[in-house]
Amino acid sequence: MKKIKTSPLLPKEFIVEQISANEANIIAYPFETGFAVSLAHPLRRFLLSSSVGYAPIGIKIEGAKHEFDSVRGMLEDISDFIINLKGIRFKLKNGLKEKEITYSFAGPCEVYGSDLDNDDVEVVTPNAFLATLNEDATLTFTVKIHQGIGYTPSEDIRDILGEGYIALDAYFTPVRRATYAIENVLVEDNPNFEKVVMNILTDGQISPVDAFKNALEVMYAQMAVFNSEVNIKAPVAVECGDEHPELKRLSARVEELGLSARSFNCLDRSNIKYIGEIVMMSQNDLKEVKNLGKKSFEEILEKITEYGYTVGQDLPDELISAIKKKIEAE
């Protein structure tokens, strides 16, 4: 006999499967039939349309007046150079929302994304190619990087740029892919409940978990318009508890990386016991570990990458706090 329900079943299981530093599966269940897609579809739209990222919005190149011009000694035309620049993904540091930066290169050389790193800008696509310069070439350009969401055409940007700038179409969205699958899940012998498996891939400007969190915040903010009349109860934020799978992985012992004895002993003597401690360190901090040589440094970087993270990776504040508490409790 079917039971009469007065409210739908509330999902209780939430899992994060970290595939790599820039890709993760977000899993939630169990949902009543039809509820899973009702939640997953708008979340996917918010992920793709409202995730905050950074993009170059304008460029000023010494010796070039427009996008169909050329620079003496540079193999690429300005139009090709701009296409390559759009393929480089930037991330502003120190809470900056916009920054104007000037670069200068002398040939012969090839210029890559990694050459654009500085104190204010991190390039998350260091291997992206930009330009080829001959031995007599000098390339000087100023690029304006801005924070934003979605896509903004160059026509809407021209008026906010200074003289001499070429306006660029700005694709801010850091989420490269957001897909979902709906699977059946068994609840009390009933196979008709549903599970959402959402796959999120970012370009490195933001982690998949942070992108998901931001999409939820935007979704809640949009729904809050109804609060004045219907008094919606504020949603309870999901925190990283001891059972959070990402916390469990990051609080694993360094031994799980399978390091050589020399590398492990260097970390052990410096009282670095957990994988999360290494992930939260900058590469410079890791290099300064006593007696850690170049080969050991490179081995640790490689093992952390194989584990699905990077040294110096940005982690959510609540996850960092949870890792520190767990380490201090040992």
C-alpha positions as CSV (number, residue, x, y, z in Angstrom):
1,M,0.0,0.0,0.0
2,K,1.3,3.4,-0.9
3,K,1.9,5.8,1.9
4,I,0.3,9.3,1.8
5,K,3.0,11.9,2.0
6,T,2.7,15.5,3.3
7,S,6.2,16.6,2.1
8,P,8.9,15.4,-0.2
9,L,11.8,13.4,1.1
10,L,14.8,15.7,1.9
11,P,18.2,14.6,0.5
12,K,20.8,14.0,3.2
13,E,23.8,12.7,1.4
14,F,26.4,15.1,-0.1
15,I,29.7,13.9,-1.5
16,V,32.5,15.6,-3.3
17,E,34.7,13.4,-5.6
18,Q,37.9,15.3,-6.4
19,I,39.0,14.1,-9.8
20,S,41.8,16.6,-10.3
21,A,42.7,20.1,-9.1
22,N,40.2,21.6,-11.6
23,E,37.6,18.8,-11.9
24,A,35.2,17.3,-9.4
25,N,31.9,15.4,-9.1
26,I,29.3,16.9,-6.8
27,I,26.9,14.2,-5.7
28,A,23.6,14.6,-3.7
29,Y,20.8,12.1,-2.9
30,P,18.1,10.8,-2.4
31,F,15.6,13.0,-4.2
32,E,12.0,12.3,-5.0
33,T,11.3,11.4,-8.6
34,G,11.6,14.6,-10.7
35,F,13.2,16.7,-8.0
36,A,16.8,15.9,-8.9
37,V,16.6,17.5,-12.4
38,S,14.5,20.4,-11.0
39,L,17.5,21.3,-8.8
40,A,20.4,20.3,-11.1
41,H,19.3,22.2,-14.2
42,P,19.2,25.7,-12.7
43,L,22.4,25.0,-10.8
44,R,24.1,24.2,-14.1
45,R,22.8,27.5,-15.6
46,F,24.1,29.4,-12.6
47,L,27.5,27.7,-12.8
48,L,28.0,28.6,-16.4
49,S,26.5,32.2,-16.2
50,S,27.3,33.6,-12.8
51,S,30.7,32.2,-11.8
52,V,33.1,35.1,-11.2
53,G,36.4,35.0,-13.3
54,Y,39.0,37.3,-14.9
55,A,39.7,38.2,-18.5
56,P,41.7,40.7,-20.5
57,I,39.3,43.4,-21.7
58,G,41.7,45.6,-23.6
59,I,45.2,45.7,-25.0
60,K,47.6,48.5,-26.1
61,I,50.5,47.3,-28.3
62,E,53.4,49.6,-28.9
63,G,53.7,50.2,-32.7
64,A,50.2,48.9,-33.5
65,K,47.1,50.9,-33.9
66,H,44.4,48.3,-34.6
67,E,43.8,44.5,-34.5
68,F,44.7,44.1,-38.2
69,D,48.1,45.7,-37.8
70,S,51.5,43.9,-37.3
71,V,54.6,44.3,-35.1
72,R,58.0,44.2,-36.8
73,G,59.8,41.0,-35.9
74,M,56.8,39.2,-34.5
75,L,55.7,36.2,-36.4
76,E,52.0,36.5,-35.5
77,D,49.7,39.3,-36.8
78,I,48.0,41.4,-34.1
79,S,44.7,39.5,-34.7
80,D,46.5,36.1,-34.1
81,F,48.2,37.6,-31.0
82,I,44.8,38.7,-29.6
83,I,43.4,35.2,-30.2
84,N,46.3,33.7,-28.3
85,L,45.9,36.2,-25.5
86,K,42.3,35.3,-25.1
87,G,43.5,31.7,-24.6
88,I,45.5,32.7,-21.6
89,R,43.6,32.6,-18.3
90,F,44.5,35.1,-15.7
91,K,43.8,35.4,-12.0
92,L,44.3,38.6,-10.1
93,K,45.9,38.4,-6.6
94,N,45.5,40.4,-3.4
95,G,41.8,40.9,-3.9
96,L,42.2,43.0,-7.0
97,K,39.2,43.4,-9.3
98,E,41.0,45.1,-12.1
99,K,44.6,45.7,-13.1
100,E,46.6,47.4,-15.9
101,I,49.9,45.7,-16.5
102,T,52.7,46.4,-19.0
103,Y,55.0,43.7,-20.4
104,S,58.1,44.0,-22.6
105,F,59.9,41.2,-24.4
106,A,63.0,41.2,-26.6
107,G,63.7,38.4,-29.2
108,P,64.6,35.9,-30.1
109,C,62.1,34.1,-27.9
110,E,58.7,32.5,-27.6
111,V,56.4,34.0,-25.1
112,Y,54.1,31.8,-23.1
113,G,51.5,32.4,-20.4
114,S,54.1,31.7,-17.6
115,D,56.0,34.7,-18.8
116,L,53.1,37.0,-17.8
117,D,53.2,36.0,-14.1
118,N,54.0,38.7,-11.6
119,D,53.2,40.0,-8.1
120,D,49.6,41.0,-9.1
121,V,48.7,38.3,-11.7
122,E,48.8,34.6,-11.7
123,V,48.5,32.8,-15.0
124,V,46.6,29.5,-14.6
125,T,47.4,28.3,-18.1
126,P,51.2,28.7,-18.0
127,N,51.8,26.6,-21.2
128,A,49.5,28.6,-23.4
129,F,51.4,30.1,-26.3
130,L,51.3,33.9,-27.0
131,A,53.9,35.0,-29.6
132,T,57.2,34.3,-31.4
133,L,59.8,37.0,-31.7
134,N,62.7,37.2,-34.1
135,E,66.2,38.4,-32.9
136,D,65.5,42.0,-33.9
137,A,62.0,42.2,-32.4
138,T,60.8,44.0,-29.3
139,L,57.3,43.5,-28.1
140,T,55.8,46.0,-25.5
141,F,52.2,45.8,-24.6
142,T,49.8,46.8,-21.8
143,V,46.9,44.6,-21.0
144,K,43.9,45.5,-18.8
145,I,42.5,42.6,-16.8
146,H,39.1,42.8,-15.2
147,Q,36.9,40.7,-12.9
148,G,33.4,39.8,-14.2
149,I,30.8,37.2,-15.0
150,G,29.6,35.6,-18.2
151,Y,30.5,37.2,-21.5
152,T,30.9,40.9,-22.5
153,P,31.3,41.9,-26.1
154,S,34.0,44.4,-27.1
155,E,31.4,47.0,-28.1
156,D,30.3,47.3,-24.5
157,I,33.9,47.7,-23.3
158,R,35.3,50.4,-25.6
159,D,33.9,53.3,-23.7
160,I,35.7,52.3,-20.4
161,L,39.2,51.9,-22.0
162,G,41.8,54.6,-22.3
163,E,43.2,56.0,-25.6
164,G,45.1,53.6,-27.8
165,Y,43.5,50.4,-26.4
166,I,42.0,47.7,-28.6
167,A,38.8,46.5,-26.9
168,L,38.5,42.7,-26.5
169,D,35.6,40.4,-26.2
170,A,35.7,39.3,-22.6
171,Y,34.9,35.7,-21.6
172,F,35.0,35.8,-17.8
173,T,33.4,32.5,-16.9
174,P,36.0,30.2,-15.2
175,V,33.7,27.1,-15.5
176,R,34.7,25.2,-18.6
177,R,32.1,22.4,-18.3
178,A,29.1,21.8,-16.1
179,T,27.1,18.7,-16.7
180,Y,24.8,16.5,-14.7
181,A,23.5,12.9,-14.7
182,I,20.4,11.6,-12.9
183,E,20.7,8.1,-11.5
184,N,18.3,5.9,-9.6
185,V,19.0,5.1,-6.0
186,L,17.4,2.7,-3.6
187,V,15.6,4.0,-0.5
188,E,13.8,1.5,1.8
189,D,13.4,-1.0,-1.0
190,N,12.1,1.7,-3.4
191,P,14.3,2.1,-6.5
192,N,12.5,5.2,-7.8
193,F,14.5,7.8,-5.9
194,E,17.1,9.8,-7.6
195,K,20.8,10.9,-7.3
196,V,22.4,13.9,-8.9
197,V,25.9,13.6,-10.1
198,M,27.2,17.0,-11.3
199,N,30.6,17.2,-13.0
200,I,32.3,20.5,-12.9
201,L,35.5,21.4,-14.8
202,T,37.1,24.9,-14.3
203,D,40.1,26.6,-16.0
204,G,42.0,26.9,-12.7
205,Q,40.9,30.4,-11.7
206,I,38.6,28.8,-9.2
207,S,38.2,25.3,-7.7
208,P,35.1,23.2,-8.8
209,V,33.9,23.2,-5.2
210,D,34.1,27.0,-4.9
211,A,32.4,27.4,-8.2
212,F,29.5,25.2,-7.0
213,K,29.3,27.1,-3.7
214,N,29.2,30.4,-5.6
215,A,26.4,29.1,-7.8
216,L,24.4,28.1,-4.7
217,E,24.9,31.6,-3.2
218,V,23.7,33.3,-6.4
219,M,20.7,31.0,-6.5
220,Y,19.8,31.7,-2.9
221,A,20.2,35.4,-3.5
222,Q,17.9,35.4,-6.5
223,M,15.2,33.5,-4.5
224,A,15.5,35.9,-1.6
225,V,13.3,38.4,-3.5
226,F,10.3,36.4,-2.2
227,N,11.4,36.7,1.4
228,S,9.5,40.0,2.0
229,E,6.2,38.3,1.4
230,V,6.5,34.6,2.2
231,N,9.3,34.7,4.7
232,I,11.6,31.9,3.4
233,K,13.7,30.3,6.0
234,A,17.4,30.9,5.5
235,P,19.1,27.8,4.2
236,V,21.7,26.2,6.4
237,A,25.2,26.4,4.9
238,V,26.9,23.0,4.4
239,E,30.2,23.0,6.3
240,C,33.2,20.7,5.9
241,G,32.9,18.3,8.7
242,D,35.1,15.4,9.7
243,E,33.3,13.2,7.2
244,H,33.8,15.5,4.2
245,P,35.6,13.4,1.6
246,E,38.0,16.2,0.6
247,L,39.0,16.8,4.2
248,K,39.6,13.1,4.6
249,R,42.0,13.1,1.6
250,L,43.8,16.2,2.7
251,S,44.2,15.0,6.3
252,A,45.8,11.8,5.1
253,R,49.4,11.1,6.2
254,V,52.3,12.1,3.9
255,E,53.2,8.4,3.8
256,E,50.3,7.8,1.4
257,L,52.1,9.8,-1.3
258,G,54.8,7.1,-1.7
259,L,57.7,9.4,-1.5
260,S,61.4,8.3,-1.6
261,A,63.0,8.0,1.8
262,R,65.0,11.2,1.3
263,S,62.0,13.3,0.5
264,F,59.9,11.8,3.2
265,N,62.6,12.4,5.9
266,C,63.0,16.0,4.9
267,L,59.3,16.6,5.5
268,D,59.2,14.5,8.6
269,R,62.1,16.4,10.2
270,S,60.2,19.6,9.5
271,N,57.2,18.1,11.3
272,I,55.1,18.1,8.1
273,K,52.8,15.1,8.6
274,Y,49.8,15.6,6.4
275,I,49.1,16.0,2.7
276,G,46.9,19.0,3.3
277,E,49.9,20.9,4.9
278,I,51.8,20.5,1.6
279,V,48.9,21.6,-0.5
280,M,48.4,24.7,1.6
281,M,52.1,25.7,1.3
282,S,53.4,27.9,-1.5
283,Q,56.1,26.5,-3.8
284,N,58.6,28.9,-2.2
285,D,57.7,27.7,1.3
286,L,58.2,24.1,0.2
287,K,61.6,25.0,-1.4
288,E,62.7,26.4,2.0
289,V,62.1,23.1,3.8
290,K,65.5,22.3,5.4
291,N,67.8,20.0,3.3
292,L,65.1,19.6,0.6
293,G,66.9,19.4,-2.7
294,K,65.7,20.1,-6.3
295,K,65.0,16.4,-7.0
296,S,63.0,16.0,-3.8
297,F,61.1,19.2,-4.5
298,E,60.1,18.1,-8.0
299,E,59.2,14.6,-6.7
300,I,56.8,16.1,-4.1
301,L,55.2,18.4,-6.7
302,E,54.7,15.3,-9.0
303,K,53.2,13.1,-6.2
304,I,50.8,15.9,-5.1
305,T,49.6,16.3,-8.7
306,E,49.1,12.6,-9.0
307,Y,47.1,12.7,-5.8
308,G,44.7,15.3,-7.4
309,Y,46.0,18.6,-6.0
310,T,48.8,21.2,-6.5
311,V,51.2,22.8,-4.1
312,G,49.9,26.3,-3.3
313,Q,46.3,25.4,-4.5
314,D,43.5,27.8,-3.3
315,L,41.2,25.9,-1.0
316,P,37.9,27.1,0.5
317,D,38.4,28.9,3.8
318,E,36.2,26.5,5.7
319,L,38.2,23.5,4.4
320,I,41.5,25.2,5.4
321,S,40.1,25.8,8.9
322,A,38.9,22.2,9.2
323,I,42.3,20.9,8.1
324,K,44.1,23.0,10.6
325,K,41.7,22.0,13.4
326,K,42.2,18.3,12.6
327,I,46.0,18.7,12.5
328,E,46.0,20.6,15.8
329,A,43.9,17.9,17.4
330,E,46.5,15.2,16.7
